[in-house]
Amino acid sequence: MKFILASQNRHKLKEMQDILSADGVEVVLEADIGLKIDVEETGETCAENAMLKARAVMEASGLPAIADDSGVCVDALNGAPGVYSARYGGPELDDTARYRLLLNNMRGAHSRTAHFTSAIACVFPNGDTIEAEGICPGTIAFAPQGTGGFGYDPVFFLPELRKTYAQLTPEEKAAVSHRGKALAVFEKKLQEYLKNQ
C-alpha cells in the first residue's frame, strides 16, 4: 500500500518509512508524485492541522495521504511556539535561527520544561480517517548540542537520557520521540483498519 506524505520534509519521510515499512506500507513525498500542495495551517491544534494537510493531499492525489503536525510547547512561553513551531519568527528563518530565537526568548526563564507533541492524520479516498498523537516531555537546553535530527532537536533535552534529540541515534529517537510514539499508536490503528478491509 502506498501513502503520500503531505510534506516536503525528507527527515519526516525517513522517520515514517523506518516505522511503517514493516507493515508493507510505502511512504513517498507528495513531490515524488509531482504534487506540491501548500495547505494553510489554520487549525488551532496539531491534530487539526495534520487533518487539513492529509485531506488536501488525498483529494489532490486520489491516494491515501498521511500528515504529521508537530510542535514544541514551552511552559515558560505559555505553550509557544506550539502549532507555530515551523513558522516561529517568520518564514525567512531556518531551523537554526528558529531555535536560537527560542533560546533568546527563554533568557531568564526559571522553568525550562517543555514537551514535543505530534499529531498524525491519515485520510483514505473512501473518506475513512485514522488519527494518533504522541507526546514527549523534556526541557529546553541552554545551548544546542548534537548534530543529528532537524528543527528544534539540538535544543530539546531529555533529562532521563541526558541527551538532546540531536544526540540520539535514529533508533533511539524513534523509541522515545513524540513522532515515534504517535507512529506506534498509528501503526496499531492502521493494522486494525487494514485487517478489517
N, C-alpha and C positions, 0 to 999 in steps of 0.2 A: 504494500500500500504506500502511495506517495502523498506526503503532506507538503504544502507550500508554507514556508516560514514567512510570516508577514514582518519582514525586517530586511535591512541591508547589512546587518551586523554579522560578520563571519565568525566572531567569537561566540555569539549566541548559537549560531548554527552548529558549531563544533560541540558545544555542551549538549545540545538537543540530540544530535546524531549519536554521540557517545552513549547516551542513555536509551534512546528509543530504537536504535538499530537492533538491539537484542530481541525486540518484538517483531522484527521483519518490517519495520517502518522506515522508509527512505524519506529524509527531510531535505528539501532543497530551498534555496533562497528564491524569493519572487523574481529577482534579476535573472536567475538561471533559466526561467521560462519566459523571459522577455517582458516582465512586468516591473513597473516602478510606481507603486501606489503610495501617494502621500496622504495619509489619514490625519485629519485634525483631531488631536487628542483632547477632546472636550470633556472627558469623564472626570469625575471628582475622586475616583479611586483607581488603583492599578487594575482592578478587575474590570471596571467599565471600559478603560482604555484598551485592554487586551481584547475584549469582545468587539469593540469598534474596529480594530485592526484586522482581526481574524475574519469578521463578517465581510469587510470590504474586499479583502484578497480572495475569499471564497467566491464572492459574486463576480469578481473580475476574471477569475481563472476557471471556475466551474469544478475545482478540485477541493478536497478537504484542506482547510487552512488552519494553521496554529500560530498563535501570537503569545508573546510574553511581554508584560509590562512590569518593570521593576523600579524600585526607588529606595533610597537610603533616607531614613527618618531619624532625625537627631533631636533628642529630648530637649536640649538647651536651646534649640531653634524652633520650639513648638511643632516638631514633626517635619520641618523643612529639611531638605528640599522636596522630599516626598515624591508626588506624581510629577513634579517639575525637575527631577534629578537630571534627566538627559538635556534639559534646556536651561539649567540653572546658570544665571548670569548672562543669558542671551545666546543666540545661535552662533555668534562668532567665536565662542570659547571652545577649546578642545578639552579632552578628558583631564589633562594635566592642569589646565587653567581652572577648570571647574573644581577639582579637589583642592587646589590652592585657595580659591575663593572660599570654599567651605572652611578650611583651616583658619583663614583670616577672620571669617565671621564668628569663629568659636574662641577667638582670643579672650582670655579672662573668664571663660565659662568654667564653673565649678564642676559641673557634671559633663562627662563625655560619653554617656550611654547613648546607644543608637540601635536601630535594627534595620536590616535589609528585608524588604518584602518583595515577593514575586507572585504575580498572578498569571496563570496560563489559561488561555481560552482556545477551544478548537470548535470550528463550525464545519459541518458536513453539508454537501449540496442538498440533502433531503431536509435540511433545517435543524437536524439534531445538533446539540451542543454538549461539550464536556468542559468543566471548569475545575481548576485546582489552585490552591495557594500554598505558599511556604514562607516561613519567617525565620530569620537567623539573628539572634541577639548578639551584640558586640559593643565595641566602643570606637571612638574616633581617635586614631593615633595622633601624636603631636607633630609627627613628620612622616612623609612617605617612606615605606620600607618594602623592598621586593621589586621584582621586575616582571612577574607573571600577571596574567589576568588583564583586565581593562576597566575603564570607568573609575569608580572610587576604590577599587581593590587595594591600591597601595596604602590607603589610609583607614581601611576598615579592619580593625584589630579584633582578634578572637582571644580573649583572656585565657580560656582553658587550653588553647594550643600555643599560646604565646607567639602568635604569628598573625600577619595581615593576610587577607585573601591573596595578595600578590606574592606571598612567600610560600603558598601551598602548591603542591603538585596538582595537576588537573584532577587526579583521582581523589586526593584529599579534599579538594574544593567541592567536587560533586557529592561527596559524602556528607558535608556539613552546610553547604551554602543554601540560601533561600531558593535559588533556582533548582538546585539538586533536590531539595525537599519537595518543592512544588511538582517537579517532574516525576518524583517517586509516587506521589498521590495521583498525578495524571496518568502515569503508566498503569496503575492498578485499575483506574476507572476505564481506561482505553481497552485493556484486556477484557474486562467485563462486558463492555459495549460490543467489541468485536465477536465475542463468544455468542452474544445474543442476536447477531445479524444473520 
